[in-house]
Amino acid sequence: METAELHSVLFSLGLTLFAGLSTGIGSAIAFFAKRTNTRFLAFSLGFSAGVMIYVSMTEITTKARSELVGAVGDKLGSWLSVIAFFCGMIVVMLIDKFVPSHENPHELHRVEEIRGDAGERGRQHALMRMGILTALAIAIHNFPEGIATFMAGLHDPQLAIPIAVAIAIHNIPEGIAVSVPIYYATGDRRRAFGLSFLSGIAEPLGALLAWLILAPFLNGVLFGLIFSGVAGIMVFISVDQLLPSARKYGEHHVSICGMIFGMAVMAVSLLLFL
């Protein structure tokens, strides 16, 4: 591997590590904040959705289509780009389908739930199982997000940075959502923090596995297909998880303002780097 290529891979892995381990920030908020700042979380989730939707629809899909058209021609390349986009959505839909809703990390919790004594319930086998499955659930959800960040880093580092930040923001309330049930499962704040923090490792792990498996076959066609799929993944995460999550915090208009602001920030940042 050439030095430039190695640097690109390490940079992309570093971005996925940053995005994934931001679940630890959510865990810290859960244990040290006195109450949930719902307006901040709603705005942040909306902002994250705005960034991911805008960049997916204006940049990632365009770059993916360009790669495919250059490799296989205009008509076939355009069709493949659209098919891969919706296949990315289907992948995340299948993940959500097979993760039980009561163990799904996108089921929101508030900081206030962490208060009180969970000693007796924390020793129950059923709650322990639920806590472990919750950690596994967020790890499974983080795999496609890690691949999305990693592939963006390989193709366009300037584009990958705001994507990583958006996914990191998304993972903060996710960290809260994981820490609360694990705490009630174990009664142990340290274990709840550690497991939710480590579940974020799935993002760089997913990126690394994708690289090791796909690297020998990476060409214009495969790259275009993966990049289109990444766009589909990010749009689905935004409309199925981020915006509904923001509404569940009871701050619908705040989340929409955050989404618009996120789109505007993404648009301006892309223009500045032209």
N, C-alpha and C positions, 0 to 999 in steps of 0.2 A: 504494500500500500504506500503510495506517494505521500510526502509530508503534507501537502495541501489537502489531500483527501482525508488523511488522518485528522487534521485539524478540524475539517468540516464535520466529520463523524463525532469527534469529541465535543464540539460546540453544540451539535444537535442533541447529543445525549445529556449534556449539561442543562439545556433548556427543559428537556423532559423531566430531569431530576428536580429542577426548580419548581416546575408546575405540579408534579406529583406530590412532593413533600410539603406543599402548602396546606395539605390536609392537617398538618401539625399545627398550623396557625389557628385553624378552626378548633382543634382540640384545646389549645391554650386558652382561646376565648371562652370555651365552654366551662373551663375550670377556674378562670380568674376573673371573668366579667360578672357583674352582679345581675345584669339583665341583658336580654337580646335587643340590640339596636336594629329594629325591623326596617326602619327607613334606610339605613346604611346598607343592610344586606339586600333589600329589594332593589335599590339603586345599583349596587354592585353587580347583582345578577342580571339586571337589565342591560347594564353597560357591557358585561361580558357577552351577552347574547347579541347585542348590536355589533360589536367588533367581529364576532365569528360569522354572523349572517352576511355582513357587508363584504368582508374579505373573501368569504367563500363564493359569493355570487359575482363579485366583480374582478377578483384577481385569480383565485385558485382554479376555478372552472375555466377561465380564459387561458391560463397557462397550460392546463391539462389538455384542453382542446387543441391548442397550438402544437403541443408535443405529438398528439395522436394524428393530427392532420398532416404534419410533416413526415410522419412515419408510414402512414397507410393511405393517405389521400383525404380529400375534403369530406366526401359523403360518409365513408366508413368511419373516419376519425371522429366526425361529429356525432354519429350514432353511438359509437363506443363510449364517448365522453358522457353522453346522457345516461346510457345504461349503467355505467360505473357509478355515476352520481347517485342513482336510486338504489343500486346495490349496497352502497355505503349506508344508506338509511336503513335498509333491510337488516344489515348486520346488527346495528344497534337495537332495532326493534326485536330481533330474536334474542339478544342478550337480556333485554327487559322482560321478555315473555318468560324466559326460563329462570329468572331470579324472582322468588316469591315476594309479593308486595310487602309483607310484614318484615322482610329482611332486606328490603331494597334501600340503599343509602340515600336515595332521593326522597324518601319519606321524611319530611322535615321534623326537627325537634328544636326546642328553645333552650337557652342557657338555664332558665328558671327550673327546668325539669331536673337539673343535676343536684339541686339543693335537697337536703334531707338525708336521712340514714337509709342506705340500701343494704344494710348488713344481712338481715335474714333472707330477703329475696335474692341477694347476691350469691348465696350458696346453693341455690336451686339448680339442678341439672338442666332443666329446660331453658332457663335464662342464660346459662353458660353456653349452651348450644346456639342460642339465638345470637349471642355476642360474637361468637366465632364465625358464624355464617354471615353476619353483617360485615365483618372485616373482609371475608372472602368476596362478598358481593361488591364492595367498593373496588376491590382489586380487579375483579372481572370488568367492571365498568371503565376502569382506568386504562385497560389495554388499548382499545381503539383511540382514546385520547392521546396516549403516548405515541402511537404510530403517526397520528395526525401531526403532532408537534415535531416529531423527528423528521418526517418526510418534508415538511415545510422548511426545516433548518437545512436540510441537504440541498434543496432547490434554490431557496432565497432566504438567506439569514435575516435580512431587513424585514421581510414579511413574517418570519418565524417568531421574532421577538414579541410583537403585539399578540400573536396567537397564543404564545406561552403565557403571557400575562393574563389574557382572557381566561384560559383554562385554569390558571392558578387562582384567580378570583372565584371561579366556579367551585373550586375544591375547598375553599375556606368554609362556607356553610355546610358543605358535604362532610368536612371534618367534625363539625358540631353534631351533625346527624348520626355519625358513626360513634362518636365518643359517648353520647348519652345512653344508648342501649347497652353498650359494652360495660359502662359503669354500673348500670343496674343489673347486669348479668354477673358481675364479679365483685362489686363493692370496692373496687380498687382503682383509684384515679390514675395511678402510675401505669397500670396495665392498660387501661382504656386509652390513655394518651399514646402509649407505645404502639399498640396494635393499630390504631387509626393512623398514626404517623407512618408506620411501616407499610400499611396498605397502599400508600402512595408510591412505593417502590415499584408497583406494577406498571406504572407509566414508563420509566426508563427501561424496565425489564422487557415490556412489550416492544419498545422501540429497538432494543438490542437484538431480540429474537427475530424481529422482522428484517433487520439488517443482515444478520448472519444467514438467514434462510434465502432472502431475495437478492443479496448482493451479487452472486454469480450470474444472475439472470437479468439484472437491471439494465434496461435499454429504453428507448423512447416510448415504445408501446406500453411496457409494464409501468414505467414511471407515470405516463399519462393516465393509465387506468387507476393506479393507486392514488394519484393526486385528485382525480375526480371523485373517487370513493371517499377520500378525506373530506372533501367539500360537503358531500352528502352526510357524512357522520357529524360534522360540525353544525350544519343547519338543523339536523334532527335533534341533536342535543339542545340546541337553543330553543326550538319551538316546543319540544316535548318535555324538557326538564327545567331549563333556566327560567323562562317566562312564567310557566305555571307555578314553579317554586316561589318566585317573587310574589305572585298573587296570593299564595297561601300565607305569606307573611302579612297580608292585609294592606298592601301598599301598591295597588295596581297602577295608579297614575305615576307614582314615583318610579316604578320599574320601566314604564314606557318612556319617561323622560331620560332615564339611564340608558335605555336602548338607543334612542335618538342621539344622545350625546356620544355614546360609544361608536355609532356609525360615523358621526362627524369627525371624531378624533381619528378614526381609522382612515377616512377619506383624506383628511388634511395631511396625515403622516405619509400616506402613499404619494401624494402630490409633491411633498417636500423632498422625497427621495427619487423623483423622476430624473 
